[in-house]
Amino acid sequence: MEFRKIAIWSLLLASFLPVTARDSQFTRKGTGPMYWMAYEYCYTHDKPLPEDRYKKNIDWINDNFKEYGYDMICTDGWIEQAQTVDPNGYITKYNNEWNHDFAYWSDYVRGKGMKFGVYYNPMWLTRTAWEKDCPVQGTSVTAKQIVGENSFNGDLYWVDTARQGAEQWIRGYVRHFINLGATYLRIDFLENYERNYGSDKYAEALKWIKEEAGDEIFISLVMPNCFSHGKNEIPYGDMIRVSNDCFGGGWDFVSARKRGKRQEHWPQYDNAFDGFIGFSDITSRGKLIMDGDFMRMNTMANAEEKKFLFSLMVITGSALAISDQYDTIGEDAWVYQNKELIELNQVGFYAKPLSGDVKNRDSSRWIGQLSNGDWVVGLFNREDVAIKYTVNFSKELGFNASHVANVRDLWEHKDLGGMDNEYSVLLSPHSCKIIRIEK
């Protein structure tokens, strides 16, 4: 009886112990990658990205954004017709209709001095691999023997981690992309796998992915349920999505969609700002990185909203993922080219909100400190009326003295000089201020 009590207490204690985060070169940096993502065309046309458009966007990023630090290109979803497979059953192209395969495009992207990213889920098994009943590398089983009872859809099956050979398949898929030169793997529809196969099998699959990935490939976890506040994601991913998809973009995506509402499963939050607040406590250097999804700057209403969106992604340490295209960007390239904000991403800076409550206005004030002691403050007006925002140097930044040597506006690129006690500003609706404070 006494032994049983000890066992029960041990289990209860284990449930409250902190989860150890994945230790990788990516989490140690503390901020997400800067890259171009193929989402916009796929979403607006509801079909896969054409190959010629992929090339035009690669060349456009190379010519206009690579020098600012955007050094990666990634495919996106609408992946069902990636049914061209190698002898091991792994896909070789983004889409059957493309002339060139991943190997060709990996060489093309890397030849321009950029990184090659891939969208795919290693737990998937294509209809073609199933029909061919491809052998599972390193085992005596075949594709039909490792699929589960529930499929993702008619073109993609889920692999059941309880089946012999599932581990080799999942690890092999990660290795397949590494061998193709990919350094970023965006793994989508995780909630669907967990819903169909349960949390234990979900965690097991993520464990295999993490172990195979090591420091060779960045693990981006997309559409995770994040049950128990990320218990199954923290140990295995480099980055997690914190809110629902960009979809049509605009202020709806940034701050308005179902504002203040949360549910227990994916998507816990429907707008990016709420998601950043809600998960800010489990993300930091050496832990998870937050992913606010993609930026479609051309969908924002005005210059202030555009600065707000980019600032929010930077201040939270999120990935900076451009999804505008060469023929949709218009005059908005300047937003992505703010070197003073980009520097924050490159040095691994992230801030925290003064409140973790999405309904508390202090959650619109974010602060963080750089390695040299300077503070960076983000003040965001999510409201539809003008509001005065303040940051107190001693109370909120912990300065011993009430005077600071200089405050710099990172959008105006101006030194505002020394200040006493606090910085305050009247922010118009949907606008922000990002300041750097020198003691």
N, C-alpha and C positions, 0 to 999 in steps of 0.2 A: 504493500500500500504506500509506504514511504517512497519507494523507488518511483511509483507511478506519479506521485505528487511532484517529485523532482523533475521527471520527464515533461510533465505538463508545464511547469514553470519555465523549463528550458526552452520549450517551443514558444511560449508567450514572450520570453525575453528576446528570442531570435527575431520575432516579428517586429520588435521595436529598435533593433540594432540598425545603425546606418548601413546603407548599401554601398559597397565599394565601387567606385566609378571605373570605367575602362581607362587604362593608362596608355595613351598613344601620343605620338608627336603632334597630332591634331588637337587633342583636348589640352595638351600642355601649352599650346599657343593661346587658347582661350577665346578665339573668335573664328567665325565661319569663313569659308572661301569666298573669293570674288570671281564671279563667272557669268557667262551667258547661258540661259536655259531656253529650250525650244518650246516652252509652254504656250506662248501667246497664239501662234498660228494654229496649233493643234486644238486649243480650246475654242477659238473663234470660228474655225471651220469644221470642228468635230471630225477631224480625220488626221492621219499621220502626216508628219512634215515631209514635203517633197525634197529630194536629194539636192536639186539645184538651189533651192532656198537655204538649205543647210550650209552649203558652200558659200553663198553670198553673205550669210550672217557671220560665218567664221572670218571671212576676209574683212568684213566691216568692223568686227570687234578687234581684229589684229591692227587695223589702220587707225582706229579712233579711241580704243580703250585699253589696249594692252599696256601702254606706257604708264597708265594710271594704276595698274595692278590687277586688272581683270585678266587673269591668266589661264582661264579654263573654259572649255566648251562642253556642254552636256546635252545629250538627247533627252527626250521626255517620253511620256506614255503613248497611248493609242498604239500599243505594242502588239496587239493580237496577231497581226499579219507578219510578224517576225517569225516565220516558219521555216526558214532556211537553216538547217542544223548540220553540225559536223558529225563524225562517226560516234562521238560520245553523247550526242543528243543536245548539245549546247548551241544556242543561236549564233549565227555568224554575221547577220545583218540587222539593221534597225527595221527594215521593211523588205518584203519580197521584191517589190518593184524597184528598189534601189539597184543601180548597176554595180556599185562598189560595196565591199564588206567593211566590217569594223576595223579590220587590220589596215585597210587602205586609208580610212579616215583617221585612224589613230596616228598613222605615219604623217598624214597631211597636217593635222593639228599640231603634233609635236615638232614637225619640221618648221613651224612658224614660231617655235619657242613657247608654246602654250601646253597645257595639260589636257588630257583626254578623259572626259567623264561619261559614265553610262548609267542609264535608267534601266533597272531590271530587278526582279525578285528571285533570289536563288532557290526559293521554295517552289517556283513555277516549273512545270514541265509541259512543253508544247504538244499540241495535238499531233504534229508530225513526228515528234520523238516517240509518242505513244504508239502511233500507227506503225512505225518502223520497229518498235520494241527494241530501242537502242540498248546496247549493253551499258551497265553502270560501271564506269571505270574503277578498277581495283577491286571488283567483286565478281561473284558468279551469278548475280541477279540482273534482271533487265528492267526497262522503264515501266512496263505494265505492273511489275511487282511492287513498286514503291509509291504509286499514286494512292491517295486516300479516297474515301467514299464521296467526299464533297469536292466539287471542282470550283475554280474561280469563275469560269464561264465555259462556253463551248470550245474555245480555242486554247485555253490554258487550264491545266490540272494543278492541284496542290499535291505536294509530296508529303506523305505522312511520316513524321519523325520516328514513329514506332516501328516502321518497316525496315527490315534488313536492307542495307544499301542506301538508305536515305541520307545518312551522314556523309557518305562518300559523294553522293550526288550534290548535296548542298555545298560542301567544301570545294568540290571540283568546279562548281559554277563560279565561286569567288576566285579560284585560281585561274580559271579560264579568262576572266576579265583582266586579272593582273597580268597574265601572259600576253594579252592584247595591248598592254601599255596603259590601261586605265588606272588612274590614281584616285578616282571618286566613284562610289557606287551608291546610287539613290534607290533605296528599297521601299517600294510603295505597297499600299493596301494591306498593311500589317494587321489592322483591326479585323479584316476579313479572315485572315488565317487564324487569329486568336479566337474569333467567334466560332469558327468551324471546328477547330481542333483543340481548343482549350489553352490555358495559360502555361501549363507545364510543357507542352509540346512546342508552343511558341517560344518560350525561354530557351528550350534546348536548341532550337534552330538558330536563334540569335547567338547562342554560345558558340556553336560551330562556325558561324560566320565570323565572329570576333576573333576566334583562335586562328582561323585561316588568313584573315586580313592582316593581323599584326600591325606593323607600321607601314605596310606597303600600299594600302588603299583605305581611303576615308569612308566611314560607314554612316550614311545619312538615313535615319529611320523616319519613314513618312506614314502618316495616318495611324499612329500608335494610339491605343486606348489609354495608355499611361495609368492603368489601375494602380491603386495605392501610391499615387503621386510619382509614377515612373519607376516603380520597383523592378519591373522586368526590362526597362530600357536603360536605366543608368549604368548597369555593369557592362553593357554590350555595344552601345552606340557612341559615335562621336558627336552626333547632332540629332535633335528631334524636332519635328514639326510641332508647334505650340498652338495652332489654330487652323481653322478651315481654309480651303483653297482660295487662291486669289480670285478665280472666276472672272467676272467682268471688271475687277479692279475698282478704282475710284475710292471715295471716302467710305463707302459701304464696307469694303474689304479692310481698310486701314483701321476704322474706329467705330463704325455705326452698327454693323450687322449684329443683331441680337445683343446689343451692348448690355453688360451687367449680368448676363445669364450664363449659367454653367450647367453641364450635365456630367455624369460619372464616366461616360465612355466617349470615344472619338465622335465628333470633335468636341472636346470639353468646352472650348471657346470658339465663337464664330468669327470674331474679328481679331486682327493681329495684335492690337494694343492690349486687349483683355488677356490674350494668350501670353504675351510677354510678361505681364504683371503676375499672372497665375503661376507661371513656372520659373519666375526669377530666382526663387530660393533654392532650386536644385541645379542651377546652371552657373558655372564660373570656371576659371582656369583650373585644369585638371579634372573637371567634371564634364557634364554635357554642355554643348553649345546649342543655343536656341535658333530655330529656323522659322522665320516669319513668312515663308513662301516667297513668291516672286514679285518683282516690281515691274508694273506696266505704267511707266511714268506718263505715257500719252493719255491715260484714262483719268488723270487727276484734273480737277477743275481749274486750278490756277497755280501761280508760282509758289504761293505760300503752302498750299497742300502738297506740292511736289517736294519742297524742302522738308516739310513735316515727315513725309514718308521716308525719305532717304535718311534723315536724322534719326528717326526711330529705329531703323534697321542698324545704323551704326552704333547708337548709344547702348543698345541691348546686346551688342556683340554678335548679332545675327549674321548669317551669310548675306552677302550683297549680290543678289542674283538678278541681273538685267534680263527681262523678257521682252522688252521692246525689240523691234527688228529694224533692219536697215531702211525699210520703207514705211515704218510706222512711228519712228522716233521723233520726227518733226524737228522742232528746235529745242528739244529737251536734253540733249547730251550734256549740257553744262551741269545739270543736277548731279549726275554720276561722276563728275570730274572735279569735285571739291577736294583738293589735295589735303587740306587741313583735317577734314573729316576722314578721308581715306587713311591718313596716317594713324588714326586711332585704331582702325581695324588691323592695320599692318603690325602694330606693336602689341596687339592682343588686348586692347582695352575693352572693358565692359563696365556698365554702371548698374546700380540697383535702385528701385523705386523707394521713396520714403515711406510708402505704405504698400503692403501686399494685398490690400482690399480694393478690388476693381471699382467699388462704389465710393471710395474715399478719394477726394481730389488730390491728396498728397501722392497718390499713385501716378500722377502726371508730372511729378518732379523726380528726376533721376540724377544720382550723383555717383561718381567714381573717381579713383585716384590713379595717377600715372606713376611710374617708377621713380621719376625725379621729384615727386612730392606735389606737383601741380594737381589741381582738381578740375574735373570736367563736369559741367552741370547741364542737363537737358530739361528745359521747361516747355511743356506741351499744353496747348489749349485745345482740348477735344470738344469744347462747347460751341454753341452757335451764337454766343455773345462775347464781347470783349471782356477779359478778366485780367486783373493784376496778379502777377506771380512774383514771389520773393524767395531768395535763399539767404539765410542768415549765416555769416561766416563762422561765428563761434558756436552757435547752437547746433547747426546742421552739418557743418564741415569740421567742427572740432578744433578750430584755430585758437591758440592761446591768446592771441591779440585780436582786436576787432578790426584792425586795418590790414588790407592786402595790397601788395605792390602793384599789381596790374590785373585787369580783367580784359580778356580778348574775345571779341565776337567772331566765331568761326565761319559764319556765313558772310558777314561784311568784311572779314579779313582786316579788322581794325583793332588796335589797342585802345581801350577806353580809359586807361590810366588807373591810378590807385583809387581805392574806395574804402569807406569806413562802414563797419557794421553789417551791411547787406547789399545785395544786388536786387533790384526790382525792375519790372518791366510790365507795361500794359500790352497784352497780346491780343491781337484781333482773332476772330474765330478761325479755327483750323490752322493756326500758325504756331511757330515755336521759336525758341532761342537756344543756341548751343554756345556756351561760354567756357573759356579756359581761365582758371584763376591761379595766379602766381603769388605765393606767400611773400 
